[in-house]
Amino acid sequence: MSPIDRRQADTVITALDFSTEHSSRVSDESLSLLTRAIRENREVTFGHVGRTGRLQRSVEPARLVNLDHRWYLHGWDRDRRDWRTFRLDRISELTTTSNRFVPVHLPEGDIAEVIRGQFHRETSRTVTLELYATPAEATSRLYRVDGALEPLDVQEGRNRTRYTAMVDSLEWLLTVLVLSDVEFTVIDPPEFRTLVHAASARFHRAVGGDTPDKPSDSD
């Protein structure tokens, strides 16, 4: 997508969002550092300002989360021996240590439950996508959709991120994806795969192309 088209797409998406809250400022360096730490299973340390003041934390990072225009880190807090979520704009002196760890298994639906419980209604739907972009690139294009981002290994020279999105409307997510230039693969649920296929078929017909074969649930 050209820079002009990208700006026009952003304008359309912004017009559909009635929120006046702006994204919290988080440096690209912090996002890159955390992305590498998650991928390499390396411990991170940082100071975090919470309700009780500033505390030094030692965390095994698991996911980057983008919610209501804010960045969060979800990880295993070594001191609390429990999962914790930290706002990145309240983090300082972020450092990767030399300590590697064996990832603690995330409970089934853990990230989805964090997002749903803190920010969304019970009617929210969970959609899992594989995006061909870094987490920072993905959220810059899909910033109107809340979700958790898990950096994956580079494959065939392409950056990859698993995106667990929480949406009230599958159609809304499809609209955002159409207006972005992020390539993606639908992992789950089958209903969203069907919705994307139907839209793709309609666009193919619009330009006189052949209708693509309907994907099976096992693809």
C-alpha positions in Angstrom: 0.0 0.0 0.0 1.4 3.4 -0.9 2.0 6.1 1.8 -1.0 8.1 0.5 -3.3 5.0 0.5 -2.1 4.1 3.9 -2.9 7.5 5.3 -6.4 7.3 3.7 -7.0 3.9 5.2 -5.9 5.2 8.6 -8.3 8.1 8.2 -11.2 5.8 7.5 -10.4 3.5 10.5 -10.1 6.6 12.7 -13.5 7.9 11.6 -15.1 4.6 12.6 -13.6 4.8 16.1 -15.3 7.1 18.6 -12.6 6.9 21.3 -10.6 10.0 22.0 -7.8 8.2 23.8 -4.4 8.2 22.1 -1.9 5.4 22.2 0.6 5.5 25.1 4.1 6.3 24.0 6.4 3.2 24.1 9.8 3.3 22.3 10.5 1.0 19.4 13.7 -0.1 21.3 11.6 -1.4 24.2 9.3 -3.3 21.9 12.3 -4.8 20.0 14.0 -5.8 23.2 10.9 -7.5 24.5 10.3 -9.2 21.2 13.8 -10.7 21.2 13.5 -11.7 24.9 10.2 -13.5 24.3 11.6 -15.3 21.2 14.9 -16.3 23.0 13.3 -17.1 26.4 15.4 -14.6 28.2 14.6 -13.0 31.6 14.0 -9.2 31.7 14.3 -6.9 34.6 12.8 -3.4 35.0 11.4 -0.9 37.4 7.6 -0.7 37.3 5.3 2.0 38.9 2.2 0.4 40.4 -0.3 1.2 43.1 2.3 0.7 45.8 5.0 2.8 44.1 8.0 1.8 42.0 9.2 -1.8 42.4 12.0 -3.7 40.7 10.7 -6.7 38.8 12.2 -9.9 37.4 10.0 -11.4 34.7 10.0 -14.2 32.2 8.2 -12.5 29.3 5.5 -14.4 27.4 3.4 -12.0 25.4 3.1 -8.5 24.2 -0.5 -7.2 24.6 -2.1 -4.1 22.9 -5.3 -3.0 24.7 -7.2 0.2 24.4 -4.3 1.9 22.7 -1.8 0.8 25.4 1.1 -1.7 25.4 1.3 -4.3 28.1 3.8 -7.1 28.9 2.3 -10.4 30.1 4.8 -12.7 31.8 5.7 -14.9 34.7 6.8 -12.8 37.7 9.7 -14.7 39.4 9.2 -12.9 42.7 5.4 -13.4 42.9 5.5 -16.8 41.3 2.5 -15.9 39.3 1.4 -14.4 36.0 1.4 -10.6 35.9 0.6 -7.9 33.3 2.6 -4.7 33.2 1.9 -1.4 31.4 4.9 -0.6 29.3 4.6 3.1 29.7 5.1 2.6 33.5 8.3 0.5 32.9 11.8 2.0 33.1 15.4 0.7 33.0 14.3 -2.3 30.9 17.2 -4.8 30.6 17.6 -8.3 29.2 19.7 -10.5 31.4 21.8 -13.5 30.4 19.4 -15.9 32.2 17.5 -18.2 29.9 14.4 -20.0 31.1 12.1 -22.8 30.1 8.8 -21.1 29.4 6.1 -21.8 32.0 3.1 -23.2 30.1 0.4 -20.6 29.7 -2.9 -21.8 31.0 -5.5 -22.6 28.3 -7.1 -19.4 27.2 -5.0 -17.4 29.7 -4.3 -14.3 27.5 -7.9 -14.3 26.1 -9.2 -14.4 29.7 -7.0 -11.5 30.7 -8.2 -9.4 27.8 -11.8 -10.4 28.2 -11.9 -10.0 32.0 -10.2 -6.6 32.1 -11.3 -4.8 29.0 -14.1 -6.6 27.2 -17.7 -7.9 27.5 -18.6 -11.6 27.7 -19.8 -11.3 24.0 -16.2 -10.7 22.8 -15.0 -13.3 20.2 -11.4 -14.7 20.1 -9.7 -14.8 16.7 -6.2 -16.2 16.2 -4.2 -15.0 13.2 -0.6 -15.5 12.0 0.6 -12.1 10.8 3.6 -11.6 8.5 5.0 -8.7 10.4 6.8 -7.9 13.6 4.6 -7.1 16.7 5.4 -3.4 16.4 4.5 -3.4 12.7 1.4 -5.3 13.3 0.0 -3.1 16.0 0.8 0.1 14.0 -1.5 -1.2 11.3 -4.1 -2.9 13.5 -4.2 -0.5 16.4 -8.0 -0.4 16.5 -8.2 -4.0 17.5 -7.1 -5.2 21.0 -5.1 -8.4 21.3 -2.0 -10.3 22.4 1.0 -10.6 20.1 3.5 -13.5 20.3 6.6 -13.1 18.2 7.4 -16.2 16.2 10.6 -17.4 14.5 11.5 -15.8 11.1 10.5 -18.2 8.4 11.7 -18.0 4.8 12.9 -14.5 5.5 9.5 -13.3 6.8 8.8 -11.9 10.2 5.8 -13.7 11.9 3.6 -12.8 14.8 0.7 -14.8 16.3 -2.1 -12.4 17.1 -4.9 -13.3 19.5 -7.5 -10.7 18.9 -10.6 -10.0 21.0 -13.4 -8.4 19.0 -17.1 -7.8 19.5 -17.7 -8.2 15.8 -15.9 -10.5 13.2 -17.0 -8.1 10.5 -15.2 -5.2 12.3 -12.0 -7.2 12.4 -12.4 -8.0 8.7 -12.8 -4.3 7.9 -9.6 -3.4 9.7 -7.7 -6.2 7.9 -9.0 -5.1 4.5 -7.9 -1.5 5.2 -4.4 -2.6 6.4 -1.6 -4.0 4.4 -0.6 -6.7 6.8 -0.6 -10.2 5.2 -2.1 -12.9 7.4 -3.3 -16.4 7.7 -6.5 -17.3 9.7 -5.8 -19.9 12.3 -9.1 -19.9 14.2 -12.1 -19.9 14.4 -13.6 -21.5 11.3 -16.4 -18.9 11.1 -13.9 -16.2 10.5 -12.1 -18.2 7.9 -15.4 -18.6 6.1 -16.1 -14.8 6.4 -12.7 -14.0 4.9 -13.2 -16.4 2.1 -16.7 -15.0 1.2 -15.2 -11.5 1.1 -12.3 -12.7 -1.0 -14.6 -14.4 -3.4 -16.7 -11.2 -3.8 -13.6 -9.1 -4.5 -12.5 -11.6 -7.1 -15.9 -11.4 -8.8 -15.7 -7.6 -8.7 -12.6 -7.7 -10.9 -13.7 -10.5 -13.2 -11.5 -13.1 -11.5 -12.3 -16.7 -10.7 -13.9 -17.5 -7.3 -11.2 -19.2 -5.1 -11.9 -22.6 -3.8 -13.5 -22.6 -0.3 -10.9 -23.6 2.3 -11.6 -26.6 4.4 -11.5 -26.5 8.2 -8.4 -28.6 8.2 -6.3 -26.1 6.1 
